């Protein structure tokens, strides 16, 4: 989808659907961990895809290696500092998506 071709009303609608999808993921106590514009599909409906890195919200990465997953501009600063992924990190990624959609 070409963001620069969307009018403001469609951009807001698009973002609202992404936010709703992310809310659904979080309501199920999951963290996406790889949310970026490339994982958003559109065919009249909005889909958040690539749930391969998705983990339960109570997942403790300290029990495993502290790897950083995702595409760098979308990764929250606390993740780069070695902290665990949280719902807040997904929301940071959504903020970057918002910027991309709004700026075209």
C-alpha positions in Angstrom: 0.0 0.0 0.0 1.3 3.4 -0.9 0.8 5.7 2.1 1.3 8.9 0.0 -1.8 8.1 -2.0 -4.0 7.9 1.1 -6.1 10.9 2.2 -6.1 11.9 5.9 -9.3 10.2 6.6 -8.0 6.9 5.2 -4.7 7.3 7.0 -6.5 7.7 10.4 -8.8 4.7 9.6 -5.8 2.6 8.6 -4.0 3.5 11.9 -7.1 2.8 13.9 -7.4 -0.7 12.4 -3.7 -1.4 13.2 -4.2 -0.2 16.8 -7.3 -2.4 17.1 -5.3 -5.4 15.9 -2.5 -4.7 18.3 -5.0 -4.3 21.1 -6.4 -7.7 20.2 -2.9 -9.2 20.4 -2.2 -7.6 23.8 -5.7 -8.5 25.1 -4.7 -12.1 24.5 -1.6 -11.4 26.7 0.8 -11.7 23.7 3.6 -9.4 22.5 4.3 -9.3 18.8 8.0 -8.4 19.1 8.4 -7.7 15.3 5.8 -5.0 14.5 6.7 -2.9 11.4 5.1 -1.6 8.3 6.2 -4.6 6.3 4.1 -6.9 8.6 0.9 -4.9 7.9 -1.2 -6.2 5.0 -4.2 -4.5 3.4 -6.8 -5.9 1.1 -9.8 -3.8 2.2 -9.1 -5.1 5.7 -5.9 -4.6 7.8 -4.0 -7.6 9.0 -1.0 -7.7 11.3 1.1 -10.6 10.1 4.3 -12.5 10.9 3.5 -13.7 14.4 6.6 -15.9 14.4 8.4 -14.0 17.1 5.2 -13.5 19.2 5.6 -14.5 22.8 3.3 -14.5 25.9 3.4 -11.2 27.8 4.9 -12.9 30.8 7.7 -14.5 28.8 11.0 -13.9 30.7 13.8 -13.6 28.2 16.4 -13.6 31.0 15.9 -17.4 31.1 17.2 -17.4 27.5 19.7 -15.4 25.6 18.9 -11.7 25.3 18.6 -11.4 21.6 17.2 -8.4 19.9 14.6 -9.2 17.2 13.0 -6.9 14.6 13.9 -4.1 12.3 16.1 -1.5 13.9 14.0 1.7 13.5 11.0 -0.1 15.1 12.9 -1.5 18.1 12.2 0.4 21.4 15.3 1.9 23.1 14.8 -0.2 26.2 15.1 -3.4 24.1 18.4 -2.1 22.6 19.6 -1.6 26.3 19.0 -5.3 27.0 15.6 -5.2 28.7 12.8 -7.7 28.0 10.2 -7.1 25.3 6.9 -5.7 26.7 3.6 -4.5 25.3 5.1 -1.0 25.6 7.8 -2.0 23.1 5.1 -3.0 20.6 3.4 0.4 21.2 6.7 2.1 20.4 6.8 0.1 17.1 3.3 1.3 16.4 4.4 4.9 17.0 7.0 4.4 14.2 4.3 3.0 11.9 2.1 6.0 12.7 4.9 8.3 11.7 5.4 6.5 8.4 1.7 6.5 7.6 1.2 10.2 8.4 4.4 11.3 6.7 3.5 9.3 3.6 
